[in-house]
Amino acid sequence: MKYYDKLIFELSKPGRQGFTLPENGYGRCVKELPEGLRRQSEPELPEVSEPDVVRHYTNLSQMNFGVDTGFYPLGSCTMKYNPKVNEEVAAMPGFTGLHPLQPGVDGAKAVIEGLDKALSAITGMARFTFEPCAGAHGELTGLMIMRSYHMRRGDLARTKVIVPDSAHGTNPASAAVCGLEVVEVKSNAAGLVDVEDLKPLLGPDIAGIMMTNPNTLGLFEREIGEIAALVHACGGLLYYDGANMNPMLGVVRPGDMGFDIMHLNLHKTFSTPHGGGGPGSGPVGVAAHLADLLPTIQVSGFHGNFGVMLRAYAYILMLGRQNVKLAGKYATVSANYIKESLKDVYKLPIPTVCKHEFVFDGLVDDGAREGREGATTLDVAKRLLDFGFHAPTIYFPLLFHQALMIEPTETESLETLDAFIDVMRKIAAEAAEDPAILKEAPHGAPIRRPDETTAARQPILKYQDA
Ligand SMILES: *Cc1c(COP(=O)(O)O)cnc(C)c1O
């Protein structure tokens, strides 16, 4: 163990100090505190010098992996590089110091209106609300709009929503929270919604369908025109989960595909750092015939996560119309390049052209022979860390047992993609030769293989004396 891997409490020396406070100009305030509120003993804080504090936090920050430390091909998450100019804009004191109730916030309003216009143009929707604070929050909001639409028409029988079996888990969860019953529609062998399976599900009890296009396998739902016509003919609406909007930028608009309601994940497609789970923004857009329902649904305080909107607006203005259109195409080319370069060593269950991401189903040769256990997708993911790459998404979508879902995004250079491909090939060769190397990985990370369930359910968040 390196000296500075120690916890900051272990570096503590009684009396050591890393700061000097200015003289208290207000007298000894402690006298004014009522006796009952005063602490009886000194707080147990580490006593360390300034260099100890700086090294402690700098080392901690380097124990994690981020888009700013390396390639992060986490499928479904669009971990694109976030330009630093976004941060500069979001940190401008004129914005950070605002309160939504103060008069004269015209500049902030103009940002929201400008972003609304840009996103409406990009998606083919009529109008957006920016209140939802993440994609899942947007799904719930969108489904509430769907329910309101049917209730306003006095049609109370529509209590079911159709969700493809390839959908992100938040789709059925949002439907359930909204009080809708989920009906699953199957995928066909090509990985697309099976239209023949869909037809018998449609009827007077269907509120609508939730779809992601391209879907979670990275495949464009070619039959979306027919699906939209069928769902509309039965009286239902189409909800677009916009988490996969990245490859569609400048290529196809959800509004033109026939969708009535949608959300965008600004933190994914429009570049806000989101590796730690937030902050996010999931604005919901609606077609013109639903625009008057937007203000009736309030799902968060004031206007939502304004800082994320600023980043998205800065990003869109910086790219400009022409370059926004290129982002989707480059994301698609990058994904197909990796897919074609690795498909002889990783199993590719669906060999067609993909959009921004695709799914492998484990190794072609996992090294399993004569009682020797083969390497799994988890082992490949752990081994990648030894080479400085974040793992792809693993074991999702659930359609394949050894799913390895790769999304490179448009922000990586050809050289980075080639380096990743080399490492993936090296790992495949190691697996075929001696899977034990993968099973022991990662060899160089600060921690090896935590029990992920216990780490999530019973995390140890405070210092414990050995
Ligand atoms: C990320 C994602 C979501 C959920 O979005 P959050 O912002 O994480 O709530 C929904 N659907 C798909 C397809 C996603 O990739």
The ligand as a Gaussian input file, in Angstrom:
#p B3LYP/6-31G(d) Opt

LIG

0 1
 C      -30.360000       6.302000     -19.553000
 C      -31.623000       5.766000     -20.113000
 C      -32.853000       6.026000     -19.487000
 C      -32.981000       6.713000     -18.144000
 O      -32.466000       7.991000     -18.120000
 P      -31.954000       8.659000     -16.749000
 O      -31.567000      10.029000     -17.147000
 O      -30.809000       7.817000     -16.289000
 O      -33.100000       8.622000     -15.780000
 C      -33.999000       5.585000     -20.124000
 N      -33.946000       4.888000     -21.266000
 C      -32.784000       4.593000     -21.887000
 C      -32.796000       3.831000     -23.176000
 C      -31.575000       5.011000     -21.320000
 O      -30.410000       4.710000     -21.912000

